[in-house]
């Protein structure tokens, strides 16, 4: 009985607080909270395929030979342009969207309100949190609860690699029905005028929320300058750099760097009596080579995305460990292969406003306009969401190298969850 009394007091206080607000202000507040819930529930699913293919693509074209001399009289250099094309499968273009929802539990109310009955004192009142909680209860009831089927969740939505918008439809009559079936609505202590006010607010709530589609990509292409220097104790240093550059509206301002070390294992397997042999003589005698390599890479991306021009800042860290093998056929031709394990972690921060069509429905923007006009101030209170997405991948590589003088032409194919076709041109100094 005590819990029932506390909840009754809490509900009356909170709803009275809502009554003091302008109906449209309350509706805007709820729409913003639900829009944020929708974004955060589906954001990882929307972006994860991009992270997977970026991981596979950027973790390619590190080597075309496992041969590293143990020591050299003077350093040698390799300057190359490595290009990679990731192939986007259909399964990376869609996902099963999620409607934010939460099952009602009377014990949750204390998270939003604390009331000292003995002293008749309100200790805590999170009105916005309570509003959001009740609305999520309504979504749960309409999707899988007592009113299952009242809210329809789309079965497919586009990832950032797919195409086509997906809409969540929330009919006004359905929202009112779900509110009337909520346990809090049936408390006898709640005056009818409060119930009527909430129904009025729901009548102004947007009926459509959109998950925007992607760019409908079939391939992801990357071109990266690469520099290598060797050799000291059978070890080469690799450096990759793309200085900050604007890559257009789709990608934005992008910067990339990488640092790697490759170490020869062959030097421990072969005899030390080959120091007087030329490279060709050595390779005719010992055509097999084996090496290990570790590469650490970082990325930085800023862009404005979507019709609301959300500000995106993304920082990525990428790690690759590989075992590579090569076989010398002639000075014009050799083959190579490798096994790799790679990981990627991307921390993204989005600063965004309500979608334009939601602002139209709420009267924040004049319908058809994307910018504020007299009497239509727009959404002036951006929200922030931070997402962390990680992925790991195992990969096998086979390739060939053709050489003309000091120039190498390299072609390889990478087999993994995402297949990558790579090509490079390299100049040896």
Helices and strands as residue ranges (DSSP letters): H 2-19, H 23-58, E 71-87, G 90-92, E 94-95, G 106-111, E 113-116, E 121-125, H 127-143, E 157-158, E 166-169, H 172-180, G 183-186, H 192-203, E 208-211, E 219-232, E 235-246, E 253-264, G 266-268, H 279-285, E 288-305, E 310-330, E 333-352, H 356-362, E 383-404, E 407-415, E 420-428
